[in-house]
Every structure is written in C-alpha cells, then in structure tokens.
Amino acid sequence: MKNSNLFVLGMLFLGLMFLGFQCSSTELTSAKLYISQKNWDKALETLQAEVQKNPKSDEGYYLMGTVYSELDQTEDMIESFDKSLAISNKFANSINEYRVYQWGNNYNRGVSLFQRGNKTTDEDSSKMYYDMAIEAYNKAVMLEPDSGVNYRNLAFVYLTTGQTEESISPLKKLIELEQAEEGYQYLGEVYYAMGTNMMSDFKNNGDNADSIKAMEYYTDAMNTLEEGIKKYPNNNEMLVALTSAYIGANKVDVATNSAKALVDKEPDNKFYRYNYGVLLLNAEKYPEAETQLLKAIEIDPDYENAIYNLGVNYVKWGTAMNKEAEAQGVISDDYKKKYEMAVPHLENVVEKDPTNVQIWELLGKVYSVLGMQDDAANAFKKADELR
C-alpha cells in the first residue's frame, strides 16, 4: 500500500490548468469549462460525447474519472481511469494521485463512521453509521485492493455488527495478503461459531443438511486455526478456539490432547485447567477431571463454573461407582461419599446464583440419595417456584 501523504484537493487540478493551453476538441474544451464551474452533470454529458466520438481519448476518460471522483462514484471513477491508462500512460501520475486521495478519504471516513457507530446509543443510528462505514471501506478496497488494512477494518465492522458470514471474505483476504495473526484467529472463530449455529439448527429441526454443513464449518475452523498456530504458536486464543472446534467435530481425543498441551504450557491458567477438566469429565475420567478442576479453583476460589462442574464431576463419579457395584452384584454405599463431596460445591454455586433451577434440581436429587429428605423437598420446591 502506498504510504504517501494525502494531496490537497486543489493540487489534483494543477494538470487541468495546463491542459487548457493545449489543442483540444470542442467536447474537451467544454468539459473543462463545466468542471471549473462544478457542473458535473453537464461535464459528464460532454465527456461521454467525447469518448463516443473518439474512443481513444485518453484525456476524455481521464477527465471523466475526475468528475466521477467528485461525485463519489468510485467504481465509475476506477473504470474511467483504467480506460485512460489502457490507451496511454499520459495521465498516470495524476490518476495515481486521485486514487491515493480517494483511498485516504474513504478509509478515514470509514474509521470515523465506525467510531461514531460505537459511541451512538441509539440502535438505528448506530446501524446507519456501521452501514456507511462498510460502504466506505468497500470503496477503499476497490481503490487499494492489495492493502490489508482495508480488509482488517472491514472485517471488524462486520464482526461488530454480528455479520459473521460477511466477515469471512475480508478475513480470508487479510490472511492471503499478510498472513495476519488476527486474520487466522477471527476467521477460525467465525467458522466455529457458524458450525455451532448450524449444529443447533440440526438439533432443533433434524435436518441432516444442517449437520453436514456444521461439520464443514468445523473442518474449516480446524484447518484455519491449525495453519495459524503453525505461524503463531504463542496465540492462546487460537489454541482454545481450536480445542472447541475439535469438540464440535466430535474429535474429543484430539481436543483433550490440545487442552492438555495448553495446561502444560501455562499450568497456572485457570481457564486452561477448567477446559481440560470439563473434557476429562465428559470422557468419564473423573479422578483426572477432579485434579484439573480443583487446580482451577485453587487458582481462583470464586471460579463459579469450575466449582459447579467439580460438583457435577463428583455426582457422576458416584453414579458410575454405584452402577459398577450393581453390575458386580455388590451392595455398597461407598458411592455416596462422592455425593457428599458434591454437596458443598453445589451449595456454594446456588448461594451465588439462587435463581438457577438446574442446580436446585441437582441438589434435590443429591439430597435424596443421601437421605436428606427435608433438604431435598426444599430444593425441589425452590426449583418449582423458579419455573
């Protein structure tokens, strides 16, 4: 991308001052007069007559481009300039100046509109500013198609406004041009989010096409994030997103290995410990899950999700022990010890979130198993009242 300073608009017309002394057609002479008067409609009408009369009029197309520039019709401006350059390079320097100026104008306009959208509390006004920012950045893309900053900012507007699918194209272009770290990260996260949404649709309507599409998105997420991690191995956000993508694609073993790698890398990261613990919990590896979740709580004693899942881990662990004993024909209450271990953690969570129906119901079941009937009745009553 060219980094030259933006040119003062008046300088863009220096060439026109000298052109007036050259031998020109009647149409060109009239067009220059209309341009000096800022009569853009008449100028375009005259220039269209010029290029129809003289298809090789490099100056005609050049002047037409300048008029379209004034009218902020970027696509037409570019087309006219390209036609002029296809005939000759006579106006190449001036054309380049126009493109740089208009690129800077649209890029800066996009930045300003995006900031105004962020600051505006009115939803309709905010959407209007965001839409205008998208339009400005798309014009910047047309003017400087090899500039990564255009695609980066355009993608951010799309992501801010929840237009995840629309963000895919500029993010892919950002990766193509710069192999940008945030390009890999955000594109991978977008693919994962879209896969999750499609899987949710599948669960709601049972359409196998949604399931197939979800897996395609998960695969795209894995491929993008794996490529990104090769280039940026220290990006923890990508590592976490990759683990989630593995889970979405039913590659739990791969996800578990990935989560373990994160814990090995940052053993004092409570999120990594929690994530690894939940994966182990889902894999029914209860002792290993206990170790990770306890460590997460040790790092942050108020980590509610870890506290809750530790309680769940003990309940599932106890249930598994009871089933195993029954399968072997053994009568034992050992499994109840795990239920007892679950109680303080579940009570801790419900104290912090007394409106959680799911936890009250789970507590009611645990109390019942432990013979705490009054507590069980109270827990089930709480759950019913909250429904």
Beta strands, then each sheet from edge to edge (+ up, - down):
end
